[in-house]
């Protein structure tokens, strides 16, 4: 009963907090955390089993279907944002720039942190590879909300803001691919069985996406459309939880299928899901925070390395991306500083990994990424000032004195 009351209270608070109202001038750090939903993340850490203990480990186990529903909803929304027509029109240098940027941050984090993961917990080699790869995937992800807010506020050119947002959208694809590989290595006793589970999740999403497109193509009433859409999204998450496959990957496949074959219905479905996107996300990040184990000192020791290596990888990768996309995609100077914010998809990746690959290794990955995401969100506001700050103008050079011959 206590767990149910706490969950209902969090759900009600998520509805009230869907429009953050903190004064950004007086409380800039809190306003940034509230806008990104990280206050609910910290709230979950405090109420979780390792701090106050309002929710026990058994309560979190019983709430796993709710977590799967949230991950499925997040996946469908993410898949709907992958517009096939836009992706086909992008030139090759844009993909090269995005891969170079995400790949640099991935390598800067995954390779050095593989050794401490392997030595401290002593897992199997392929499990350590999967966990380190997931840390790298979380590091490669970025959020473009600072750039979007900057060009809406007139502090950045619209083309540059959209260029940053495009890079972050392509980063999401890299993170999802790495998640699939990590599940392939760790979600089953053999790689073949893991591949079968990943393919089953994608097939489930494709079938649900095609069914959703069929059911909604002739609907005109917005209320009826919203009901069918939410029911199908719940079916994706529920079926994935029942089959013990990735709800996030199934949701992405569902949304991408609908975006590909849904036609005009896709936009209306996206609007219907947009009404529940933020409340669902806040509940989801609260449950992710509850899963953090604050007494794992080895995880705390890895956080500075994760944050520092990711920061360096973003700056270096941003330089590579700017060179590769030169003349094709307009990006702001020092674009790596605009990509420090980590975003919510990284939390979804590690939450999904812990659900499907339970154990001390996945819990440590979750702890490092959650704490690192909060730190990166606080660093992102300061780092973004390096992007919007006006470049110093060169001093005028005085002309040399010219003498007159006499």
C-alpha positions in Angstrom: 0.0 0.0 0.0 2.8 2.4 0.9 4.5 1.8 -2.5 1.3 2.4 -4.3 0.7 5.7 -2.5 4.2 6.9 -3.2 3.9 6.0 -6.9 0.5 7.8 -7.2 2.0 10.8 -5.5 4.9 10.8 -8.0 2.5 10.5 -10.9 0.5 13.4 -9.6 3.6 15.5 -9.1 4.7 14.7 -12.6 1.5 16.2 -14.0 2.0 19.4 -11.9 5.7 19.6 -12.9 5.1 19.2 -16.6 5.6 23.0 -17.0 8.6 24.0 -14.9 8.0 27.3 -13.2 11.3 27.9 -11.3 12.8 31.3 -11.7 15.9 30.7 -13.9 17.4 34.0 -12.9 17.3 33.3 -9.2 17.9 29.5 -9.3 19.7 28.7 -12.6 21.0 25.3 -11.5 17.7 24.2 -10.1 15.9 25.5 -13.1 18.1 23.5 -15.5 17.6 20.3 -13.4 13.9 20.8 -13.3 13.6 21.5 -17.0 15.5 18.2 -17.7 13.5 16.2 -15.2 16.6 15.6 -13.1 14.9 16.8 -9.9 12.6 13.8 -10.1 15.7 11.7 -10.7 17.3 13.0 -7.4 13.9 12.6 -5.7 14.0 8.9 -6.7 17.5 8.5 -5.4 16.5 9.9 -2.0 13.4 7.7 -1.7 15.0 4.6 -3.0 16.2 1.6 -1.1 19.8 2.8 -0.5 18.9 6.1 1.2 15.5 6.6 2.9 14.1 3.3 1.9 10.5 4.4 1.3 10.5 2.1 -1.7 12.1 -1.3 -1.1 13.8 -3.5 -3.6 10.7 -5.7 -3.7 8.6 -2.6 -4.5 10.9 -1.8 -7.4 10.6 -5.3 -8.7 6.8 -5.0 -8.7 7.1 -1.7 -10.6 9.1 -3.2 -13.4 6.0 -3.3 -15.7 5.6 0.4 -15.2 9.2 0.9 -16.1 8.7 -1.1 -19.3 5.6 1.0 -20.2 7.7 4.2 -19.8 10.6 2.8 -21.9 8.2 1.7 -24.6 6.6 5.1 -24.7 10.0 6.8 -24.9 11.0 4.5 -27.7 7.8 5.2 -29.8 8.3 8.9 -29.5 12.0 8.6 -30.4 11.1 6.4 -33.4 8.5 8.9 -34.6 11.2 11.6 -34.6 13.4 9.6 -37.0 11.9 11.0 -40.2 12.8 8.8 -43.1 12.5 11.5 -45.7 14.8 13.8 -43.8 17.4 11.0 -43.3 17.4 10.2 -47.0 18.1 13.8 -47.9 21.1 14.2 -45.6 24.4 14.2 -47.4 27.1 11.8 -46.5 29.4 14.3 -44.7 26.6 14.9 -42.1 26.6 11.2 -41.2 30.4 11.2 -41.1 30.4 14.2 -38.8 27.8 12.6 -36.4 29.7 9.3 -36.4 33.0 11.0 -35.7 31.6 13.0 -32.9 29.7 10.2 -31.2 32.5 7.7 -31.9 35.1 9.9 -30.3 33.2 10.3 -27.1 32.4 6.6 -27.1 36.1 5.5 -27.4 37.3 8.1 -24.9 35.0 6.5 -22.2 34.5 2.9 -23.1 38.2 1.9 -23.6 39.7 3.4 -20.4 36.7 2.3 -18.2 36.7 -1.2 -19.5 39.8 -2.1 -17.3 38.3 -1.0 -13.9 35.0 -2.7 -14.7 36.9 -6.0 -15.5 39.2 -5.8 -12.5 36.7 -4.8 -9.7 33.8 -7.1 -10.4 35.6 -9.8 -12.4 32.8 -10.5 -14.8 33.2 -12.5 -18.0 35.1 -10.8 -20.8 32.1 -10.3 -23.1 29.9 -9.0 -20.2 32.6 -6.5 -19.4 32.8 -5.5 -23.0 29.0 -5.0 -23.1 29.0 -2.9 -19.9 31.9 -0.7 -21.0 30.2 -0.3 -24.4 27.1 0.9 -22.7 29.0 3.5 -20.7 30.5 4.7 -24.0 27.1 4.8 -25.6 25.7 6.9 -22.7 28.7 9.2 -23.1 28.2 9.5 -26.9 24.6 10.8 -26.4 23.9 14.5 -26.2 20.9 16.8 -25.7 20.4 19.8 -28.0 18.0 21.6 -25.8 20.5 24.4 -24.9 21.0 25.1 -28.6 17.2 25.1 -29.3 16.6 27.5 -26.5 19.5 29.7 -27.6 18.2 30.1 -31.2 14.7 30.6 -29.9 16.0 33.4 -27.6 18.0 35.0 -30.4 21.4 34.1 -29.0 22.3 31.8 -31.8 21.5 31.6 -35.5 18.7 29.3 -36.3 20.8 27.3 -38.8 23.4 26.6 -36.2 20.9 25.6 -33.6 19.2 23.2 -35.9 22.7 21.8 -36.9 23.4 21.0 -33.3 19.9 19.4 -32.9 20.5 17.3 -36.0 23.8 16.0 -34.6 22.1 15.0 -31.3 19.4 13.2 -33.2 21.9 11.1 -35.1 23.7 10.4 -31.8 20.6 8.7 -30.6 20.9 6.1 -33.3 24.5 5.3 -32.2 23.3 4.8 -28.6 20.5 2.5 -29.6 22.8 0.3 -31.8 25.3 0.0 -28.9 22.4 -1.0 -26.6 21.4 -3.7 -29.0 25.0 -5.0 -29.0 25.3 -4.9 -25.2 22.0 -6.9 -24.9 23.2 -9.3 -27.5 26.3 -10.0 -25.3 24.7 -10.0 -21.9 20.9 -10.7 -22.0 21.3 -14.4 -22.8 23.7 -17.2 -22.1 24.9 -17.3 -25.7 25.3 -14.6 -28.4 22.9 -16.5 -30.6 20.1 -16.4 -28.0 20.9 -12.7 -27.4 20.6 -12.0 -31.1 17.2 -13.8 -31.1 15.9 -11.6 -28.3 17.0 -8.4 -30.0 15.4 -9.5 -33.3 12.2 -10.5 -31.4 12.0 -7.0 -29.8 12.4 -5.3 -33.3 9.8 -7.7 -34.8 7.4 -6.9 -32.0 7.8 -3.2 -32.6 7.4 -3.5 -36.4 4.2 -5.5 -36.1 2.7 -3.1 -33.5 3.7 -0.1 -35.6 2.0 -1.5 -38.7 -1.1 -2.4 -36.7 -1.2 1.2 -35.2 -1.0 2.6 -38.7 -3.8 0.4 -39.8 -6.0 1.3 -36.9 -5.5 5.0 -37.0 -5.5 5.8 -40.7 -9.2 6.4 -40.9 -9.8 7.9 -37.4 -10.9 11.5 -37.4 -11.9 12.1 -33.7 -8.9 13.3 -31.7 -10.1 11.6 -28.5 -10.5 8.2 -30.3 -7.1 8.6 -32.0 -5.5 9.3 -28.6 -7.1 6.3 -27.0 -6.1 3.9 -29.7 -2.5 5.4 -29.7 -2.0 5.1 -26.0 -3.5 1.6 -26.0 -1.1 0.4 -28.7 1.9 2.0 -26.9 0.9 0.2 -23.7 0.7 -3.0 -25.7 4.3 -2.5 -27.0 5.7 -2.0 -23.5 3.5 -4.7 -21.9 4.3 -7.3 -24.6 8.0 -6.5 -24.3 7.9 -6.9 -20.5 6.1 -10.2 -20.8 8.5 -11.6 -23.4 11.5 -10.2 -21.5 12.8 -8.3 -24.5 13.8 -4.6 -24.8 10.8 -2.3 -24.6 12.9 0.6 -25.7 14.0 -1.1 -28.9 10.5 -2.4 -29.6 9.1 1.1 -29.1 11.7 2.6 -31.5 10.8 0.0 -34.1 7.1 0.7 -33.6 7.6 4.5 -34.0 9.9 4.2 -37.0 7.5 1.8 -38.7 4.6 4.2 -38.2 6.7 7.1 -39.4 7.5 5.1 -42.6 4.0 3.8 -43.5 1.7 6.0 -41.4 1.5 8.9 -43.8 -0.5 11.9 -42.5 -1.6 9.9 -39.4 2.0 10.1 -38.0 1.8 13.8 -37.2 -1.5 13.3 -35.3 -0.2 10.3 -33.4 2.9 12.4 -32.4 0.7 15.2 -31.1 -1.4 12.7 -29.1 1.8 11.2 -27.5 3.2 14.7 -26.9 0.5 15.4 -24.3 1.7 12.6 -22.1 5.4 12.7 -23.0 6.7 14.7 -20.1 4.6 13.2 -17.3 5.6 9.7 -18.4 9.3 10.8 -18.7 9.2 12.2 -15.1 7.8 9.0 -13.7 10.4 7.0 -15.6 13.4 9.0 -14.4 12.0 8.8 -10.8 12.0 5.0 -11.1 15.5 5.1 -12.6 16.7 7.2 -9.6 15.2 4.6 -7.2 17.5 2.0 -8.7 20.7 3.9 -7.8 22.8 2.2 -5.1 24.5 5.1 -3.4 26.8 2.9 -1.3 28.8 1.5 -4.2 32.1 3.4 -3.6 33.7 1.9 -6.7 30.9 3.5 -8.8 31.6 6.9 -7.2 35.2 6.5 -8.0 34.4 5.9 -11.7 32.2 9.0 -11.9 35.0 11.6 -12.2 36.6 9.5 -15.0 33.3 9.2 -16.8 32.5 12.9 -16.7 36.1 14.1 -17.5 36.7 11.7 -20.3 33.3 12.4 -21.8 33.9 16.1 -21.6 37.2 15.7 -23.4 35.7 13.4 -26.0 32.9 15.8 -26.7 35.3 18.7 -27.3 37.6 16.7 -29.5 34.7 15.0 -31.3 33.1 18.4 -31.9 36.2 19.6 -33.6 36.2 16.5 -35.9 32.5 17.0 -36.7 33.0 20.6 -37.6 35.8 19.8 -40.0 33.9 17.0 -41.7 30.6 18.9 -42.0 32.3 22.1 -43.2 30.4 23.6 -46.2 27.5 21.1 -45.7 26.1 21.7 -42.2 26.4 25.0 -40.4 27.6 24.5 -36.8 28.6 27.0 -34.1 32.2 27.5 -33.2 33.4 25.2 -30.4 30.4 23.0 -31.1 31.6 20.3 -28.6 30.8 22.6 -25.7 27.2 22.7 -27.0 26.9 18.9 -26.6 27.9 18.5 -22.9 24.3 18.0 -21.8 23.6 14.3 -21.8 19.8 14.1 -22.1 17.3 11.5 -20.9 18.0 8.7 -23.5 21.2 7.8 -21.6 19.1 7.1 -18.6 16.7 4.9 -20.6 19.6 2.9 -22.0 21.1 2.0 -18.6 17.6 1.3 -17.1 16.8 -1.1 -19.9 20.2 -2.8 -19.5 19.6 -3.3 -15.8 16.2 -4.7 -16.4 17.4 -7.3 -18.9 20.9 -8.0 -17.6 20.5 -7.9 -13.8 23.5 -8.0 -11.5 26.2 -6.0 -9.9 27.8 -5.0 -13.3 24.6 -3.4 -14.7 23.9 -1.7 -11.4 27.3 -0.1 -11.4 26.8 1.1 -14.9 23.5 2.6 -13.9 25.0 4.4 -10.9 27.8 5.9 -12.9 25.6 7.1 -15.7 22.9 8.6 -13.4 25.3 10.6 -11.3 27.3 11.6 -14.4 24.1 12.8 -16.1 23.3 15.1 -13.3 26.9 16.5 -13.2 26.9 16.9 -16.9 23.6 18.8 -16.8 25.1 21.3 -14.3 28.3 21.6 -16.4 26.4 22.1 -19.7 25.1 25.5 -18.7 28.6 26.9 -18.1 30.0 25.1 -21.1 27.4 26.5 -23.5 28.5 30.0 -22.7 31.7 29.2 -24.6 29.5 28.7 -27.7 27.3 31.8 -27.4 30.1 34.1 -26.2 31.1 36.6 -28.9 34.5 35.9 -30.4 37.0 38.6 -29.5 37.5 41.0 -32.3 41.1 41.4 -33.5 42.7 44.7 -32.5 43.2 47.1 -35.4 46.8 47.2 -36.6 48.1 50.7 -36.8 49.5 51.6 -40.2 53.3 52.0 -40.3 54.6 55.6 -40.2 55.3 56.8 -43.7 58.1 59.4 -44.0 58.3 62.0 -46.7 61.6 62.2 -48.5 63.1 65.6 -48.6 
